[in-house]
Amino acid sequence: MKLIVFIFKPRWLIGLFLVLVMGLGIFSPAGSVNPVGATRGPNNTIWGRFGCAREQQRHKLNYKKIIIFSDPHYYTPELGTTGAAFEEYLAGDRKLLAESNAILRKTINQIKASDAGIVLISGDLTKDGELVNHLKVASYLKELEDSGRKVYVINGNHDINNPHAFKFEGARVIPVENVSPEQFKEIYKDFGYAEALAVDTNSLSYVVEPVQGLRLIVMDSAIYDRNHTVGRPKTKSAFSEATLNWIIGQIKKAKAQGKIVLGMMHHGLMDHFSVQRRFFAQYVIKDADRIAVDLADAGMAAVFTGHFHAQDITAQQIGNKYIYDVETGSLVTYPNPYRIIELTADNKLRIKTSRIEEIDYDTGSLKFPVYAKKYLTDGLRDLAPHFLARIIMGQGLTEEEAAEQAALIVRQKVSPFMTLGDLLATIMVAHYQGDEVLDEELLPVIQRLVASESPLLGMLGEGLLSLGTDLEPADNDIIIPLQP
């Protein structure tokens, strides 16, 4: 065997070395032009094409572009996604819980692929406040922070002091650790609390300025102090007078400094259909009319909300001012949306809707949007008797009597091809999508219900007509002018 030896002259070797290191940006003379594929980092250092991709990405982020998602209801698969107990839980719910991990993973990936510099999450981060779920959500959000983005969260009604924090093993439901308000603040300290300009001592509300000139008032609207005493989480909401006064004071302070003021909270600030508080009062903040006036008068332009799982925007004129309630649907409820919001140079919010179109999860032969819509429609149809029974109980019947009547009513035919349960599910799905319009086939069906001699059917007809009639403005894609 012959040994072949290559001999390089020192001058040639040094030249090759210099070409390589200069091309990669490892060394560069002070004041020199950046090498191809490199950017200039902190302290005028040079980051090469193969160095510090995170820093390069940070320079491309637009901190006047916001992505907001809501109600991810994250549920880790390690708590159980099979068995009789889990199936029973799902039967009383409309959320894609087993799929929630894959949905959140896809959402995080899409945000990281965008140029949005700010991310907001308006509550119900977890299924039911499980510590393990909160920790996992925080780890996902850390990915966004590590990519240079600013992330801000607030709790929802499911997230704190929740005695429904369970894992499921076969037929068994086993309690797991849930979190207190103090734990919530510690877990999410890097997503709002650590950089807060002010923190309310009576709630989890706080204030940040994510970009110069924009003040964000993050408001804790949930009620959770007696959850463990009553054995369940409260769906309804309220601000204490102390917290409301703190919020108004923070808005006025920001306006006095010339800031644009936006808000975020979990519960709705105003009705998103005309009879919402008649049927779903727990989804709108207590004393909503007074609070909307107080916030608008103080100078808040818009509030980002969630809770009802619908993609809907509504507005209220108060004197010569407008305040907007921008509700974002749930990541785990069809159409699985999030919003992309840009603050324009002329002080407007340019709002667009994006949706999760595919996930890493077995949806059988169905594309994810079709799978998710079918899951929601079937779930709402199955839940229709329960929803109707609650209304009937308000008419003075016992729980058992109400359940019997409700089961009969939802099976009534309202057209040759549709039961009342089908109609309720169809209208609810349309409202969740936003920009809902009652078509020529459904409108006469609902009008017949409204005109029914039965007070109950008439009331249901009024509710469906309201739910299917979209309030102004548009829900998905819109430009909102902000008050000066």
N, C-alpha and C positions, 0 to 999 in steps of 0.2 A: 504494500500500500504506500502510495506516494503522499507526502505531506506538502500541501500547497500553502505557501506563506505569502500574505499580502503585506507589503511594506508601504506605509503612508509617510509622506514628508510632513514634518511638523507644521510648516507654513500652510499647507493645504488643509490639514486637519483643523487648525485654528480658524481658518476662514469658514469652513463648513459649520463649525460650532457657532460662530457669530451669526451666520445666516439663519440658523435654526432658532436661536434664542431671541433674535430680533423679530423674526416672523411670528413667533408664539407670544411676543409681548412680555417675555420674562424680565428683560431689561429694556429700559428706554431712557435716553438722555433727558434731563429736565427741560421742559419747554418744547419737546419734539412733538411731531404729529403722531396721533394714535396709530398703532399698527393696524393693518387690515383685520377686521373682525374683533377689535378690542374697543373697550369703553374706558373712560377715565373715572375712577372710583374716588372714595374719600381721600383727602390729603393729596390730591393730584396723582394718586397711584394709578397704574395701568393694569387692567384686568384683561387677560388674553382670551382668545376664542375658547380655550379649554379651561378657563379659570373663572370662578365665582359667577355662575349662571344666575344665581339668585339676585346678585347685585345688578346684573344687566337687566333682569326682568323688572326690578324695582323702578328703574329709570323710565320704563315704558308704561307704568301704571298711571291711570287717570284718577286722581283723587277727587274729582268732581263727578265721577261715575259710581253709582251705588248699585249693588245687587242686594235685593231683600228677598228672603224666603221665610216661610212661617210654618209653624206646627209640623216639624219633622217627626214628632212622636217617636223618637229613636228607640228601638227595642233590639238589644243584642241577641243573636240566635242562641247564645249560651244559656239563656234563661228558659229555653224550651220553645220549639215551634211545632211540636207534634203532640198527639195524645188527646184524650177526651176533654181534659180540663181546658187546654188551649183552644180547642175547637168550640167549646161552649162559650168561651170568652169572645171569640171572633163572631159568633152568631149574634151577639148583642152589640156589634160595633161595625163601623163602615170604613175603618182605616186599613191600609195595607201594612200591617205590623210585621208580618214575616218577611216582607220585602223591604222594610224600612232601611236596613243596613245597606242593601244594594242601591237603593234610591239616594241615600245621603252620600254614599261613595261617588256615585255618578254626578251628583250636584257639586260636590267639592271639586271634582276633576274639571267640570265645565267652568266653574268660577276661576280656577287656576289657569285655564286656557284663555280667559277673557282679559281685558285691560282694566276692569273695574278695580278701583283702589280701596273701596269701602264696602263692607258686607254687614248687613243688619239681619237679625233673626228676632221676630216679634213673638216669641213665647211658645210654650208647649214643646220644649226641646226634647222631652222624653215621653215614653208611654205613660208612666205614672210616678215619676220622680225617683226612680231607682238609682241608687248611688252608682252602680256599675254602668248604667246607661249615661248618666251625666259625665262620668269620667271618659267614656268613649266619645261622646259628643265633643268634649273639650279637646280631645286628641285630634279629632278631625279639624276643629277650628284652629288648632295650633299650626296645622299645615298651611292654612291661609295666612296666618300671621307670619310664619316663616318665609312665605313667598313675598312678603313686603306689604301685605294688605292690612287694613285696620278693621277689626271685627268687634261688633257691639251686640250684646244680647240683653234680653229681659225675660223674666220668668212668665209662664202662663199658669192657668189654674191646675194643671196636672203636675207641676214641677216640684212643689215644696210641701213638706209635712203630709205626704200622701200615704194613707194607710192601705191603698190599693197597689202598693209596690209588691209584686209577686213574681215568682218563677213557677213554671208549670212542668210537672213530672207525671206523665200518664194521667191518672184521674185526680192527682193531688195538686192543690194550689198552696204554695209555700211562701210565706212572707219573706221579703228580703229588705235590706237596709235602704231607707229613703233618706232624703237630705233636709236639713233645717235651713232657714234663711242664711244663717252664718256660713254654713257649708257651701251653699250656692254661691255666695259672694267670694269665697275662697277658691272654689273650683274654677270660677269664671273671672278671676281677678285680672287676667291679662286681656279680657275682652270687654273692657269698659271701666271697671271699678278702679284699677290701678292708675289710670290716667285721668280720672274724673276731676273736673274743675270744682264740682260740688257734689255731695252725697246727702240725701235726705236721711235723717236719723230715725224717722218713723216708718220707713219702708225701704225697698230695694231700688228706689229711684235714684238717678244720677244724671249729671250733665257732662257732655264732652264737646270739644270743638275739633272734629276730625280733619277739617281743612279750614284755613283762615277765612273768616267771614261767615261760616256756617255753624250755628250752635244747635246741638241735638239734645233735646230734653227726653230722657228715657224714663218712662213712668210705670211704676209697679201698680197695676190695677187689680191684682188678685187678692182674694181673701183666704187666708190659710191658717190663721192663729188657732182655730178650734177644730181643725180637721181630725186630729187624733181623738178628740173628745166625742165627736159625732160619728166617727168611723168611716168617713168618706170625704173626698175633696169637694169643695164648693165650686160650682160652675159660674155663679154670678160674681159680680165685681162691685167695687166701690173705692173711692178715695176718702181717707179720713180728712177732716177739715184742715188738720195740720199739714198733711201732705199736699192737699190742693193749694193751700196758701203758699207753701214752699214752691210748688210748680209755677204758680202765677208770679211769684217774686223772681224766680230765675228767668222767666220769659221777659219780664219788664227790664231786668238787669241787662239781658242780652240785647234787647231792642235799643236801650239807651246807649249801647256801645256800637250801634249800627249793624248788628248781625241779622242775617236771615235765620229764623227760628223754625225748626221742624220738630215734631214729636214722634215717639214710638211707644206703643203699649200693646198689650195682648187683646183686650176687649174692645168692642166697637165704641166709637164716640157718638155715633148717630145711627138711626135706622137705615138699613140698606134695602128695605122694601117697606111699603107704607104701613103694614100692620105687624112689623117685626116684633115690637114690644108687646103686642097682644098675644102672640103665640110663642115667642122666644125671647122673653125679657132678659133672661140670664146671659144673653150674648151681647148686651149693650150696657155700658157703664151706668150705674145708678145715678139718677139726677142728670141724665145726659144733656137735656136741653140747657140747663143752667151751666153745666161745665163747658159745653161748646161755646156759649156766650162768653164765659170767663176767659177761656183760652184765646178766642178770637180777639176779644177786646184788649187782651194783654199783648197780642202781636204774633201768635202762632199761626202759621200759614197752612200747614197740613200735618196730619197724624198718620203714621203707618201702623196698621192694626192686623189682626188675624182672627183666630178663635172660631169663626163660623165655617171655615174651610171653603169659603167662596171667593172668587176673583171678582171683586166689585169695588167701585168707587162711587161715593156720593158726596154731596157738598151742601153747605148751609150758608145762606147770606145773612149776615148780622150787621145791620146798618149799611155802611158802604164797604164792608169787608166780606170776604169769603174764607171759610175754612173747609178743608177737604179731609175726608176719611178715606184713605187708600188702603183698603183691605186686600190682603194677599191670601190666596187659597193655600191649602195644606199640601206639602210635598207628598203625603201618603194618601191623598184623596184626588181622584180624577178631577181636572186634567193635569194634576201634578205640576203646578206652575211655580215660577218665580218671576220677579220683576227686575228689569234693568232700568235704572233711573239716572238721568244725567241732568245736572244743574248747569243751565246754559249761561252764557255771558250776559244775557239780558234778563236774568233772574226768573227763569221759568224751569219747570220740571218736565223734561221730556221722558215719558214713561212708555216702556214697551214690555210686552209679555213674552217670556220664553217658557218652554215646557220640557220636562224629562221625557224623551222619546224612546229610550232603550236603557235597559239595565242588565247587569250580569246576574240573572236569575232565571230559572226555568219557568217560562210562561206558556209552556206547551206549544201548540201550533199558532198561537195568537201573538201579534205584535203587541208590545207593551201598552200603547195607548188603548187598543181594543180590549186587552185584558183588564186594564184598570177601569175602563168605563163599564164593562160588564160586571166587574166586582162591585162597583159602587151601585149600579142600577139594581142588581140582584139584592144587595144588602139593604138598600132603601126600601125595596118592595117588601122584604121580610120584616123590616122594622116598622112598617106602616101601621100595623095593628097596635103596637106599643105606643107610638106617637099619638094615634087617634084615641087610645084609651085614656091617656093623660088629659086630653081635651074633654072627653066625656065625663071623667071624674069631676071636672069643674062644674058640671051641670047637676051634681048632687048624687050621683050613683056611687055604689061601692066599687072597690077595685075589681072584684070578681065580675060584677055586672057590667062594668065598663069594658073589661077584656072580652067578654062574650059578645057584646054589641059591636065592638071594634072589629073583631074577627069576621063577623057577618058583613059589615059595611064595606070593608076593603075588597071583598070578593064580588061586590055588586058590579054589574056591567054598566059602564057609562057610555059605551059605544060597542058596536059589534065585535071590535077587536081589542077592547081595553077595559080592564077593571079599574075601580077607583084606586087600588094600590098601584097599578101600572101608571096611572095618571100622576099620582103624587110623586113617584120615583122619577118620571120623565121631567116634570117641572123642576124638581129639586136639582137634577143633573144639569138642566139648562141654566139654572141660577148659579151653580158652582162654576160653570164655564165663563159666565159673564157675557154682557151684551146680549142678553136673552130677548127673544122675540116670540110671541105666541103665534103659531102658524094658523092658517085658515081652517085646519081640521080640529085643532085643540081648542081654539077660542069659543066656538059654539058649544062644545061640551062643557066647558067651565061656566059659560053664561047660563046654561040650563041648571047647573048646580046652584048658582047664585039665586036663580028664580024659584028654586024648589020650595014646596010648602013645608018641608022639614027644616026646622031651625038649625039642626046640626049640619045637614047637607048644605044649607045656605051659607052657614059660617065657613065651612070647608071651601066652598066655591069662592068666597071672598078672599080667603087666605091664598088659594092657588092663583087667583087672578092677580093678587098683589105680588106674589112670589115670581110670577112669570112676566111681570111688567117692569122693565128696567127703569130705575130712576136715573136722571141725568147726573153726571156726564157719562161718557163712554167708560168702559171698564178695563179694557186691555191695552189699547194704544191711544195715547192722548198727550197733549201738551197743556200743562196747568200753569197759569200765571201766578206768581207769588206776590203778595201785597208788599209794598215798600216798607 
